[in-house]
C-alpha cells in the first residue's frame, strides 16, 4: 500500500514538472489574453464537460472571487452553471450566441474525446469573434483543429485520465495567479 501511495504522488510530481517545463509559453500567452480581455472591459466565459466541469467552475470562481490576493471580482461566467436546466448539446453554443460579445473570451476545459457540446461552444465563440483558450486532452483533434491562430491551446493529451485533470487544475491556478499579477502587480 505504501508503494501505491508513493507511486501516485510521484506521478503527480512528474506531471507538474512536465507542465512547468513544457507549457510555460502557452500559459503566459493565455494569461496575457485573459488580462487584456478583462482590462478592455470584456467578459470571460468558461465551460467543461464530464470531469472538467468543476475545473471550469474553479477558474470562474478564482476570477470572480480572487485567487491569491484580495481584489475586486472580474466579470466571469461559467456557462455550465447557466445550462444546468438544459441537456441539449447546443446549450453552450446558444448561451454564447445570446450572452457573449465580440472581444469576450472563452476558456474551454476538455476531458477528451471531442465532446460535441464543447465543439459547439468553440464554433459559437468563433462566430462571435471571441478569443478561445482550450485546455485539451486525449483525442481532442477536432477541438484542436477549430481553434484559430490567435487562440491558445494547451494540450494535456500526453497525460492519462486523472493526471490530465490534475495538470489542467494546476494550469488554471497558474493562469489566475498570472492574471492577478499582470493586472495588479506584486510578486
Steps between C-alpha positions, in 0.01 A plus 500: 500500500784742582651445154164573334476830691859590412441420131185712492676809633809433290283510187345828613843652561627385161188641331548833678862518381399429139225764514738760643771423246294441187207738528645824639475680166135416420401568862661845482322567169167387646544718809580800279183443296286464813653814652456700180137390475429607858688830469298581188179461702396171343381176660642154547285192440602145593363151447599138538350155466498191720811509724585857407175674599641569846828629352316753283299607805817533708648729235191720512501503880864610507424784259185621674615458860876535475777245499796598719428864569198691621369697204178597323338218306538470126202448267502125443224246442514122501245395239472153653313668786273688261418185307416266790135493398579414138632168382522614137838460337448845345453660844849649532491634147158656559619665821799651324291611203263688730735622776849543359635787298792552267825529696373284790706188575402134536706253704414140412621216722464163329529153644559360151318327217383810307185566701228634263384761752851642525537499122174696480622745764824563312318542169260750664794688650668517160182635341483770770864601451606384845849394606522131596725328749476123474633261763471185294553134585532161329315462166409868467623533141174659378506757779866573424439556131220755543684739733661784310847639461444774759352256752697293750489124540673323785481128429508243779474211252825348624354440846257218580158571657526653843857619449368718216238641739766565765714680242201706385427599860859616547484696174179672611662599829807631319289695249307670779819587690650644179186703429499644851868588459458656156204714606593588859878449507681371805707189529 
